[in-house]
Amino acid sequence: MKRLTWLACLLTSLVASAITHADGAPPSHWQPDIAAFEASDHTHPPARHGVLFIGSSSIQFWKSLAEDFPGIPVINRGFGGSALTDSTYYADRIVWPYKPSLIVMYAGDNDINDGASSDRVLASFQSFVARAREGVPGVPIVYVSIKPSLARLALWPTMKAANDKIRDWAATQKSIRFVDVAPAMLDAQGKLRPELFRPDGLHMQPAGYALWIAALKPVLADYGFVSKQPQ
């Protein structure tokens, strides 16, 4: 009887651990990234009520973000390799303090590469929205679609399914926008444009970001954030 009780407790613990991990319990290697953001915030406090760009490496590597949206107070809080659940877990440290007036998110790519289903990606994005709005009630959120890439072309059917589900859900929500960047990344034959990517076939060249800028500028303008060219 004692052995059965012990086994039951062990099983309960394992199940709880699995659920916690699925819901975004962070690997310890994210802590330095988050601590670095906090140190930067302390040294150079970003403007509140700006536009927060958050997500995985496609955001992290967007080094020209401020130059690409001149006159708009942008904050880059991308951390490479992260999943949607990681941004959700750390929202109290890398979303709430900035009180953003708008959030632009790119994530989900790594989730699917790690085996997540399209339904799981949708649920993870919904969790991020809820968590972000706990600290910043009603904040508008723009979801940049999962991009097709040369390195992960085999995963594109699942990525497209996730995009479709997020688009459909966003259409039913207040202040959730879906921006589809995939069509512009394909040529007239529907094939990926290799010149948009770095040699790794995953991350983008400036030409890729130029497409994202063109897609996002009118959306940001809808929320009152209009780029101003330097005089």
C-alpha positions in Angstrom: 0.0 0.0 0.0 2.8 2.4 0.9 4.5 1.5 -2.4 1.3 2.3 -4.3 1.0 5.6 -2.5 4.6 6.5 -3.3 4.1 5.6 -7.0 0.9 7.7 -7.1 2.8 10.7 -5.6 5.6 10.2 -8.0 3.3 10.1 -11.0 1.5 13.2 -9.9 4.8 15.0 -9.5 5.9 13.9 -13.0 2.7 15.0 -14.6 2.8 18.4 -12.8 6.4 18.8 -13.9 5.4 18.1 -17.5 2.6 20.5 -17.5 4.7 23.2 -15.9 7.3 22.7 -18.6 4.7 22.8 -21.4 3.3 26.0 -20.0 6.7 27.7 -20.2 8.9 26.9 -17.2 12.1 28.6 -18.4 15.3 26.8 -19.0 18.0 28.3 -16.8 19.9 29.6 -19.8 17.3 32.3 -20.3 18.1 34.0 -17.0 21.2 35.8 -18.3 19.2 37.2 -21.2 16.5 38.6 -19.0 19.0 39.9 -16.5 20.8 41.7 -19.3 17.6 43.4 -20.3 17.0 44.5 -16.8 20.6 45.8 -16.5 20.1 47.8 -19.7 16.8 49.1 -18.4 18.5 50.3 -15.3 21.4 52.0 -17.2 19.3 53.3 -20.1 15.6 53.3 -19.1 13.5 52.9 -22.3 10.6 55.2 -22.9 7.3 54.0 -21.5 4.2 53.8 -23.7 6.2 52.9 -26.8 6.2 50.0 -29.1 7.6 46.8 -27.7 9.0 44.3 -30.1 9.3 40.9 -28.4 9.9 37.3 -29.4 12.7 35.1 -30.8 15.8 35.6 -32.8 14.1 37.4 -35.7 13.4 40.2 -33.3 16.7 39.9 -31.5 18.7 40.2 -34.7 16.7 43.3 -35.8 19.5 45.6 -34.9 18.2 48.4 -37.2 14.8 48.6 -35.5 15.1 52.2 -34.2 16.4 53.4 -37.6 13.7 51.5 -39.5 10.9 53.2 -37.5 12.4 56.7 -37.0 10.6 58.9 -34.5 8.8 55.9 -32.9 9.9 54.8 -29.4 10.7 51.2 -30.0 12.0 48.6 -27.5 13.7 45.4 -28.7 13.3 42.5 -26.3 13.9 39.5 -28.6 15.9 36.6 -27.2 17.2 34.0 -29.7 15.9 30.5 -29.5 12.9 31.4 -27.3 9.4 30.1 -27.7 6.1 31.8 -27.1 6.0 30.3 -23.6 9.2 32.0 -22.6 7.9 35.4 -23.4 4.8 34.6 -21.5 6.8 33.4 -18.4 8.9 36.5 -18.4 6.2 39.0 -19.2 6.3 40.5 -15.7 10.0 41.4 -16.4 10.1 42.3 -20.1 6.6 43.5 -20.9 4.9 45.0 -17.8 7.7 47.4 -16.8 7.5 49.3 -20.1 3.7 49.8 -20.1 3.8 49.6 -23.9 1.1 51.2 -26.0 1.6 48.5 -28.6 3.3 45.1 -28.7 4.6 43.5 -31.8 5.4 39.8 -31.4 7.3 37.3 -33.5 7.4 33.8 -32.0 6.1 30.3 -32.7 8.8 29.3 -35.2 11.0 27.6 -32.5 7.9 26.1 -30.9 7.1 24.1 -34.0 10.7 23.2 -34.5 10.6 21.8 -31.0 7.5 19.7 -31.9 4.6 21.9 -31.0 1.3 21.4 -32.9 -0.5 24.3 -34.6 -3.1 24.1 -31.9 -0.5 24.4 -29.2 1.0 27.5 -30.9 -2.4 29.1 -30.9 -2.9 28.3 -27.2 0.5 29.6 -26.4 -0.1 32.9 -28.1 -3.5 33.2 -26.3 -1.7 32.6 -23.0 0.8 35.4 -23.9 -2.0 37.8 -24.7 -3.7 37.1 -21.4 -0.4 37.4 -19.4 0.7 40.6 -21.1 -2.7 42.2 -20.4 -2.5 41.3 -16.7 0.2 43.9 -16.4 -0.9 46.2 -19.3 -4.7 46.0 -19.5 -6.1 46.1 -23.0 -2.7 46.6 -24.7 -3.0 46.1 -28.5 -0.9 43.2 -29.8 0.3 42.6 -33.4 1.3 39.1 -34.3 3.8 38.8 -37.1 3.1 35.5 -38.9 5.6 32.7 -38.6 7.8 33.1 -41.6 8.7 30.3 -44.1 12.5 29.6 -44.2 14.9 27.5 -46.2 16.1 25.8 -43.1 12.7 24.8 -41.9 10.8 24.3 -45.1 9.6 20.8 -44.1 7.8 22.4 -41.1 6.0 24.9 -43.3 2.6 23.0 -43.4 2.4 23.1 -39.6 3.6 26.7 -39.5 1.0 27.8 -42.0 -1.7 25.9 -40.1 -0.7 27.8 -36.9 -0.7 31.1 -38.8 -4.2 30.4 -40.1 -5.5 29.6 -36.6 -4.0 32.7 -35.1 -5.4 34.8 -38.0 -8.9 33.4 -37.5 -8.7 33.9 -33.7 -7.3 37.4 -34.0 -10.2 38.4 -36.2 -12.6 37.6 -33.3 -10.6 39.6 -30.7 -10.4 43.2 -29.8 -7.0 44.9 -30.5 -5.3 41.8 -31.8 -3.9 42.1 -35.3 -2.3 39.5 -37.5 0.2 40.6 -40.1 1.0 38.0 -42.7 4.6 38.4 -44.0 4.8 35.1 -45.8 3.4 36.0 -49.2 6.0 38.8 -49.7 8.8 36.3 -49.0 7.8 34.1 -52.0 8.5 34.6 -55.6 6.0 34.6 -58.5 6.2 30.8 -58.6 5.4 30.5 -54.9 9.0 29.6 -53.9 11.1 31.1 -51.2 13.3 33.9 -52.1 16.8 32.8 -51.0 18.3 36.3 -51.2 16.2 37.1 -48.1 18.1 34.8 -45.9 21.5 34.5 -44.2 23.7 31.5 -45.1 22.0 29.5 -42.3 18.8 29.6 -44.3 16.8 30.6 -41.2 17.7 34.2 -40.2 17.0 37.1 -42.4 19.1 39.5 -44.4 18.2 43.3 -44.4 16.1 42.5 -47.6 13.9 40.3 -45.5 13.5 42.9 -42.8 12.6 45.5 -45.5 9.5 43.4 -46.3 8.5 43.3 -42.6 9.0 47.0 -42.3 6.7 47.6 -45.3 4.0 45.3 -43.8 4.2 46.8 -40.3 4.5 50.6 -40.9 0.8 51.0 -41.9 -0.3 48.8 -38.9 1.7 50.9 -36.5 0.3 54.1 -38.1 -3.2 52.7 -37.4 -2.3 52.9 -33.7 -0.9 56.4 -33.9 2.8 55.5 -34.4 3.9 57.2 -37.6 7.6 57.1 -38.7 9.2 60.5 -39.1 12.2 60.9 -41.3 15.1 62.9 -39.8 15.2 66.5 -40.9 
